[in-house]
Amino acid sequence: MPVYTVRNFLFLLFFISVSTLLKAQSFQVQLAVYNVQQPDTFFIERGFPDYIEIADREGIFWYFAGRFPNLEEAEKVQQQALDNGFKHPLIIDEEEQRILADTDCPYIRNGVVFLHDPNPDPNQKTIYFDFGSSSLNAESKATLDEVYHRMKEVPTATLDIEGFTDAVGDARSNMVLAATRSRAARDYLIYKGLRADKMLMKVFGEAAPAAPNYEDDGSNKGKGRDLPENRKWNRRVTLTLNDASLAPKGN
């Protein structure tokens, strides 16, 4: 069944503005949002064989009919979706997305949903880095302090430290940079008093980006338009506590 929550309402509220709907610019048509992945046949049978599927960080699946150069074409596709059984197809103005991308609200950038989680996982933290840097800023150190205190609360826990980069530069250099970032986080925690054997470093480099480094141009050649605004989400180290006592308890 479709998922329609307060977040979906906020999504609609932020991305649809009557004052700009008449502008000739790029639009997307969102077909539906589900909490489980839908099979290809679901969309093929409803007339959308070339649908786009996006999964956000919270496991919600967003489905789009594609990108259209003007509102008139988008409205035709929206009506087609209604006629074919989609209850709430939504037209998304991409220009408004770009304007709102720097505001403190839920937003989508190149199909990736970024939401401010009101109930973050206390056992997983992420710190971010400047371009080409492995230096810890004040915010990163504050986050690592939280990780340190959480580790002290759970003495049997171990910590995974995973390093990532954006896709600028060659893959080998990015692996080195990711390792340096992971090591900076580990060394800071050792300095605070955490034992080194409680931590496991993992290095991914530019693999597994949190947000696309390049726009999908549909060519299947890997790289479309560069997306420098996304890179900051990929220059990161994630820290995850692991312990049996932290697993969700059943009823």
Beta strands, then each sheet from edge to edge (+ up, - down):
strand 1: 27-34
strand 2: 52-55
strand 3: 61-68
strand 4: 90-93
strand 5: 107-109
strand 6: 112-114
strand 7: 124-128
strand 8: 158-164
strand 9: 199-205
strand 10: 236-242
sheet 1: 2+ 3- 1+ 4-
sheet 2: 5+ 6-
sheet 3: 7+ 10- 8+ 9+
end
